[in-house]
Amino acid sequence: MYTIKLFLFIAPLVISSRTDQDYTSLDSISPEPKSRFAMLDDVKILANGLLQLGHGLKDFVHKTKGQINDIFQKLNIFDQSFYDLSLQTNEIKEEEKELRRATSKLQVKNEEVKNMSLELDSKLESLLEEKILLQQKVRYLEDQLTNLIKNQPQIQEHLEVTSLKTLVEQQDNSIKDLLQIVEEQYRQLNQQQSQIKEIENQLRRTGIKESTENSLSSKPRAPRTTPSFHLNETKNVEHDDIPADCTIIYNQGKHTSGIYSIRPSNSQVFNVYCDSTENTICSLYSGSSWTLIQHRIDGSQNFNETWENYKYGFGRLDGEFWLGLEKIYSIVKQSNYILRIELEDWKDKYYTEYSFHLGDHETNYTLHLAEISGNGPKAFPEHKDLMFSTWDHKAKGHFNCPESNSGGWWCHDVCGENNLNGKYNKPRAKAKPERKGGICWKSQDGRLYSIKATKMLIHPSDSENYE
């Protein structure tokens, strides 16, 4: 374009200069007749200019054509990218619809699991009540059988009683099998509920805000665990032959550790685990049996439970469990008791024994104690009233302890660093904050230790007079 403009500007000047020269020469020379055609030099100059103009136009056309081709290529790339983006958008919309449908299904499934869990709780409770009734009938039949053998040893009646006893035992075994099946189903339901909650958490992390998320619990606690032995209670039934605690059971000649039924005064019948301590060292009550009120060994039971569950108990008596504050109070209000705490880390074992007093529910089960003996670190501050708190039932002045430390425990002015009902850490957490949130123990040198196993046991201080 620039070449064309230059040529159009120069060509008239050249032609005009040539014309002036011709006129001057014609004036100086004798006049000749004017030629009808342009001079050869002018034609050459004009032809050369036109040739350059053609070359310039050709280059300009090629350059413009290349630019247009580049523009078309970019437009094609843009069209393809836009098409791919629209396909990806459609796929994302389809995935979003699938996730919404999956969330709805999971919500329905979760409700079904909750309903099934409630039904299993009800069935388990009725089965356990039937079991206790059958056991009572078996004891009654055994007494009747003994009387028949002593007083009226008639063969026919003896055979009938034996047959009836066999039938009752068969029914008792059937109930035990049903209980095992129900517990297995309940365990599977708990696993399914945990999986559902994990999937819901994954869905929340995708960024899709579902309205159903508002119904999820804001409390940082694990799924509710049903107290397997809490349902073993019966209504107030008069059985004078049922012992009041494990010490009396031991004195009756039953020296094997295991699960037994007791009935403290003015209380209901419930099961406890009696721990025979014939080989217990450094104890004033060796050769006796202690009532186990708390046991932790492997972290299989979640201890971050509600006030209601800490009040009535949770877990399995043959594994990890908490007996229940109300049951502990019904035992210790009968007489003066000793509290023994046994700790085991990954190297050594320790114990501490206290004389103590426990208040009722109106005092938040306030604990007041004094150390008697032991080789372990201090478990509690002595001669102070320690109130029990959980995450949903905070004692006055202890607003942050249960949520930060997890698990229900006896607290004082500030959150203590000793908590045997905290989160179970396997094994030896290195970070101090993680140790503090779990089963931890602060030694005399100020160091925090993670605990492998714990036991809390009670024993009357004067077992002879108590019996």
Residue pairs with C-beta under 8 A, 6 or more apart in sequence:
1 56
1 60
2 56
3 52
3 53
3 55
3 56
4 53
4 56
4 57
7 49
7 50
7 52
7 53
10 49
11 45
11 46
11 49
14 42
14 45
15 42
15 46
18 39
18 41
18 42
22 39
26 32
38 46
96 208
99 203
99 206
99 208
100 208
100 210
102 199
102 203
103 200
103 203
103 208
103 210
103 212
104 212
106 196
106 199
106 200
106 203
107 212
109 192
109 196
110 193
110 196
113 189
113 192
113 193
113 196
114 193
116 189
117 186
117 189
117 190
117 193
117 226
120 182
120 185
120 186
120 189
121 186
121 226
121 231
123 182
124 179
124 182
124 183
124 186
124 226
124 231
125 231
127 175
127 178
127 179
127 182
128 179
128 231
128 232
129 231
129 234
130 175
131 172
131 175
131 176
131 179
132 232
132 234
132 269
134 168
134 171
134 172
134 175
135 172
136 237
136 239
137 168
138 165
138 168
138 169
138 172
141 161
141 164
141 165
141 168
142 165
144 161
145 158
145 161
145 162
145 165
148 154
148 157
148 158
148 161
149 158
183 228
186 226
190 223
190 225
193 223
194 223
197 223
200 213
200 216
203 210
204 210
204 213
219 391
219 392
220 403
221 304
221 305
221 391
222 302
222 304
223 302
224 305
224 306
224 309
225 301
225 302
225 305
225 309
225 314
225 315
226 314
227 309
227 312
227 313
227 314
227 315
227 324
228 315
228 316
228 317
229 270
229 271
229 313
229 315
229 316
229 317
229 321
230 309
230 312
230 313
230 314
230 324
232 261
232 270
232 271
233 268
233 269
233 270
234 268
234 269
234 270
235 268
236 268
237 268
237 269
239 263
239 269
242 261
242 262
242 263
242 269
243 249
243 252
243 260
243 262
243 263
244 262
244 263
244 264
244 265
244 331
244 334
245 262
245 264
245 272
245 291
245 331
245 334
245 458
245 460
246 260
246 262
246 272
246 274
246 275
246 289
246 290
246 291
247 288
247 289
247 290
247 291
247 459
247 460
247 463
247 466
247 467
248 466
248 467
249 260
249 262
249 274
249 289
250 274
250 276
250 288
250 289
251 463
251 467
254 260
254 274
255 276
255 278
255 289
256 276
257 273
257 274
257 275
257 276
257 289
258 273
258 274
259 271
259 272
259 273
259 274
259 317
259 318
260 271
260 272
260 273
260 274
261 269
261 270
261 271
261 272
262 269
262 270
262 271
262 272
262 291
262 331
263 269
263 270
264 330
264 331
264 333
264 334
265 334
266 330
267 330
270 327
271 317
272 291
272 292
272 317
272 323
272 327
273 291
273 292
273 295
273 317
273 318
273 321
274 289
274 290
274 291
274 292
275 289
275 290
275 291
275 292
275 455
275 457
276 288
276 289
277 283
277 285
277 286
277 287
277 288
277 289
277 290
278 286
278 287
279 286
280 286
282 351
282 373
282 374
282 375
283 340
283 351
283 353
284 338
284 353
284 372
284 373
285 338
285 459
285 463
288 459
288 463
290 340
290 457
290 458
290 459
291 323
291 331
291 457
291 458
291 459
292 323
292 455
292 456
292 457
293 322
293 323
293 328
293 456
293 457
293 458
294 321
294 322
294 323
294 420
294 421
294 454
294 455
294 456
295 319
295 320
295 321
295 454
295 455
295 456
296 303
296 320
296 420
296 424
296 439
296 451
296 453
296 454
297 319
297 320
297 452
297 453
298 320
298 424
299 320
299 424
299 425
299 426
300 319
300 320
301 314
301 315
301 316
301 319
301 320
301 321
303 320
303 322
303 406
303 407
303 408
303 421
303 422
303 423
303 424
304 391
304 406
304 407
304 423
305 314
305 322
305 390
305 407
305 408
306 390
306 391
306 392
306 393
307 390
307 392
307 393
307 408
309 322
310 322
310 324
310 325
310 388
310 390
310 408
311 324
311 325
311 326
311 361
312 324
312 326
312 327
313 321
313 322
313 323
313 324
313 327
314 321
314 322
314 324
315 321
315 322
322 421
325 361
325 365
325 388
326 361
328 358
328 365
328 458
329 358
329 359
329 360
329 361
329 365
331 337
331 458
332 356
332 357
332 358
332 458
333 358
333 360
334 460
334 466
335 460
335 461
335 462
335 466
336 355
336 460
336 461
336 462
337 356
337 458
337 459
337 460
337 461
338 353
338 354
338 355
338 356
338 372
338 458
338 459
338 460
338 461
339 353
339 354
339 355
339 356
339 369
339 456
339 457
339 458
340 351
340 352
340 353
340 354
340 455
340 456
340 457
340 458
340 459
341 351
341 352
341 353
341 354
341 374
341 376
341 379
341 420
341 454
341 455
341 456
342 349
342 350
342 351
342 454
342 455
342 456
342 457
343 349
343 350
343 351
343 376
343 441
343 451
343 453
343 454
344 350
344 451
344 452
344 453
344 454
345 441
345 449
345 450
345 451
345 452
346 427
346 428
346 452
350 374
350 375
350 376
350 377
351 374
351 375
351 376
352 371
352 373
352 374
352 375
352 376
352 377
352 378
352 379
353 371
353 372
353 373
353 374
354 369
354 370
354 371
354 372
354 379
354 380
355 369
355 370
355 372
355 461
356 367
356 368
356 369
356 370
357 367
357 368
357 369
358 365
358 366
358 367
359 365
359 366
359 367
359 368
363 387
364 387
364 388
364 389
364 393
364 395
365 387
365 388
365 410
366 385
366 386
366 387
366 388
367 380
367 385
367 386
367 387
367 388
367 410
368 383
368 384
368 385
368 386
369 380
369 382
370 382
370 383
371 378
371 382
376 441
377 418
377 441
377 442
377 443
377 444
378 418
378 444
379 418
380 386
380 410
380 416
380 418
381 412
381 416
384 412
386 410
386 411
386 412
387 395
387 396
387 398
387 410
387 411
388 395
388 408
388 409
388 410
388 411
389 395
389 398
389 401
389 402
389 408
389 409
389 410
389 411
390 402
390 407
390 408
391 402
391 403
391 406
394 401
394 402
395 411
397 413
398 411
398 415
400 415
401 409
401 411
401 415
401 416
402 408
402 409
404 415
404 437
405 415
405 419
405 422
405 436
405 437
406 419
406 422
406 423
406 437
406 438
407 419
407 421
407 422
407 423
408 421
409 416
409 419
409 420
409 421
409 422
417 436
417 440
417 442
417 448
418 440
418 441
418 442
419 438
419 439
419 440
420 439
420 451
420 454
420 456
421 439
422 437
422 438
422 439
422 440
423 437
423 438
423 439
424 438
424 439
425 434
425 435
425 438
425 439
425 450
427 450
427 452
428 450
429 435
429 438
429 450
432 448
435 448
435 449
435 450
436 448
438 450
439 450
439 451
439 454
440 448
440 449
440 450
440 451
441 448
441 449
441 451
442 448
442 449
443 449
460 466
